[in-house]
Amino acid sequence: MELKLADSGTAFATRFRARRMLAALDYEPEVIDFEGVRSISHSFADEFLGKILQRAADRGRSVALINLEGKASETVEEMLRYRGLDDVQTRLAA
């Protein structure tokens, strides 16, 4: 299933918001689409994406991150390195 982040806004910040969005998510996305997302904070990326990607990695699955550009891409790549997920099967695609 695909998760379109822009359906929930264009700017994503805070661990609190990430926890709320995770709690409301009733499926495990195979694709996360960043089209229309202007910004994402390190704390949001770690709490939301980090947990989704870690769960997928623990199950031997990958999640495609698509339309990830600019500063948002840099933030997500930094989070992946910080969590040690930069070598898992996460597919970064524009």
SULPE-V533438 format. One record per backbone hydrogen bond with DSSP energy under -0.5 kcal/mol. CO is the residue of the C=O (numbers start at 1). NH is the residue of the N-H. E is the energy in kcal/mol with one decimal. If there is no record, write none. Layout:
# SULPE-V533438
co=[CO,CO]
nh=[NH,NH]
e=[E,E]
This chain:
# SULPE-V533438
co=[1,1,2,3,3,4,5,6,10,10,12,14,15,16,17,18,19,20,21,22,24,27,30,31,31,32,32,33,33,34,36,39,41,42,43,44,44,45,48,49,50,51,52,53,54,55,56,56,57,63,64,64,65,66,67,69,69,70,71,72,73,74,75,76,77,78,79,80,80,80,81,85,88,89,90,91,91,93,93]
nh=[30,31,4,5,33,7,8,9,38,39,41,18,19,20,21,22,23,24,25,25,26,29,64,3,33,34,66,5,6,37,38,12,45,46,47,48,49,50,52,53,54,55,56,57,58,59,59,61,60,91,32,66,93,34,69,72,73,74,75,76,77,78,79,80,81,82,83,84,85,86,84,88,90,91,92,65,93,67,68]
e=[-3.0,-1.7,-0.6,-0.8,-3.1,-1.8,-2.7,-0.9,-2.9,-1.7,-2.6,-1.7,-2.9,-2.2,-2.6,-2.6,-2.4,-1.5,-0.9,-0.7,-0.6,-0.7,-2.7,-2.9,-0.5,-0.5,-2.4,-1.9,-0.5,-2.5,-0.6,-2.2,-2.7,-2.6,-2.3,-3.0,-0.6,-2.4,-2.0,-3.2,-2.3,-2.3,-2.1,-2.6,-2.6,-1.1,-0.6,-3.1,-1.6,-1.2,-3.2,-0.7,-2.9,-2.9,-0.7,-0.9,-1.2,-1.8,-2.7,-2.3,-2.6,-2.3,-2.2,-2.4,-2.0,-2.6,-2.5,-0.6,-3.1,-0.9,-0.9,-1.5,-1.2,-0.5,-0.7,-3.3,-0.6,-0.8,-1.0]
